[in-house]
Amino acid sequence: MTIGQLAEATGVPASAIRYWERHGLLPQPERQSGQRRYPVGAAERIVLLRKCQQAGLTLAEIRELQQDQPRRQAMIRAKVAEIEQRQVDLEHAHQLLTHALQCSRTDIVACPNFREQMASWRAPTAQ
């Protein structure tokens, strides 16, 4: 498939595809008459790249993820820990907003129920 077809199939601009190629995140495609030709599997790789970006991985981390290096495992563990912390933060934000919808107090921080909830956020978690 051409770069235009790949861009259309994945919803990613051709400029991003070329950028990822230049930076080693996508393999260089074969060329026919000077035009890039991509295998069907290129679309799957692009979906993976987009998911990694949406998960907060930098381009350098994505490149490292694709390499078979000893540092790869450490980077993955660190990223998993970061994502788990973000999940906790999102859950706390969800609790705050849900409580705010139901709380009759003007200042939510003055609410004893909410203060109790905040105290539980500061408590160390059992490992």
C-alpha positions in Angstrom: 0.0 0.0 0.0 1.1 3.6 -0.6 1.8 6.1 2.2 -1.6 7.8 1.4 -3.4 4.5 1.7 -1.6 3.7 5.0 -2.4 7.1 6.3 -6.0 6.7 5.4 -6.2 3.2 6.9 -4.7 4.3 10.2 -5.9 7.8 10.6 -2.3 9.0 10.9 -1.0 11.8 8.7 1.6 10.8 6.1 3.9 13.4 7.6 3.9 11.5 10.9 4.6 8.2 9.2 7.6 9.7 7.4 8.7 11.3 10.7 8.6 7.9 12.4 10.5 6.3 9.6 13.3 8.9 9.8 13.6 8.3 13.6 13.7 4.5 13.3 10.3 3.8 14.8 9.0 2.3 11.5 11.1 0.2 9.2 12.0 1.8 5.9 9.5 0.6 3.3 10.4 -0.9 -0.1 10.2 1.5 -2.9 8.7 1.0 -6.3 9.4 3.7 -8.9 10.5 5.9 -6.0 7.2 5.5 -4.1 7.0 4.0 -0.7 5.2 0.7 -0.6 4.1 -0.7 2.8 3.2 -4.2 3.8 -0.1 -4.8 5.5 1.7 -5.2 8.8 2.8 -1.6 8.8 -0.7 -0.6 9.8 -0.5 -2.8 12.9 2.8 -1.2 13.9 1.3 2.3 13.5 -1.6 1.3 15.8 1.0 0.1 18.3 2.9 3.4 18.0 -0.2 5.4 18.6 -1.2 3.4 21.6 2.2 3.8 23.1 2.0 7.5 22.6 -1.5 7.7 24.1 -0.1 5.7 27.1 2.5 8.5 27.6 5.6 6.8 26.1 8.0 9.2 24.5 9.4 8.5 21.1 12.7 7.5 22.7 10.9 5.0 24.9 9.0 3.6 22.0 12.2 3.1 20.1 13.8 1.4 23.1 10.7 -0.8 23.4 11.3 -2.0 19.9 14.9 -2.9 20.6 16.2 -6.1 22.2 18.3 -4.4 24.9 18.9 -5.1 28.5 17.6 -1.6 29.4 14.3 -2.5 27.8 13.0 -4.4 30.9 13.9 -1.6 33.3 12.2 1.0 31.0 9.1 -1.1 30.8 8.9 -1.6 34.6 9.4 2.1 35.2 6.6 2.9 32.7 4.2 0.3 34.3 4.8 1.9 37.7 4.2 5.4 36.2 0.9 4.2 34.6 -0.2 2.6 37.8 0.4 5.8 39.7 -1.6 7.7 37.0 -4.4 5.2 37.6 -4.4 6.0 41.3 -4.4 9.7 40.6 -7.3 9.3 38.1 -9.3 7.3 40.7 -8.8 10.0 43.3 -9.9 12.7 40.8 -12.9 10.6 40.0 -13.8 10.3 43.7 -13.3 14.0 44.2 -15.6 15.0 41.3 -18.2 12.4 42.1 -18.3 13.7 45.7 -18.5 17.3 44.5 -21.5 16.5 42.4 -23.3 15.1 45.5 -21.9 17.4 48.2 -24.1 20.3 49.4 -21.2 22.3 50.8 -19.9 25.4 49.0 -16.3 24.5 49.9 -15.8 20.8 49.4 -12.7 20.8 51.5 -14.9 21.8 54.5 -16.9 18.6 54.1 -16.1 16.0 56.8 -16.8 13.2 54.4 -14.5 14.6 51.8 -11.8 15.4 54.3 -11.9 11.7 55.4 -11.5 10.7 51.8 -8.5 13.0 51.3 -6.9 11.5 54.5 -7.2 8.0 53.0 -5.3 9.3 49.9 -2.3 10.3 52.0 -2.2 7.0 53.9 0.4 4.6 52.7 -0.9 1.7 50.6 -0.3 -1.8 51.7 2.1 -3.6 49.4 
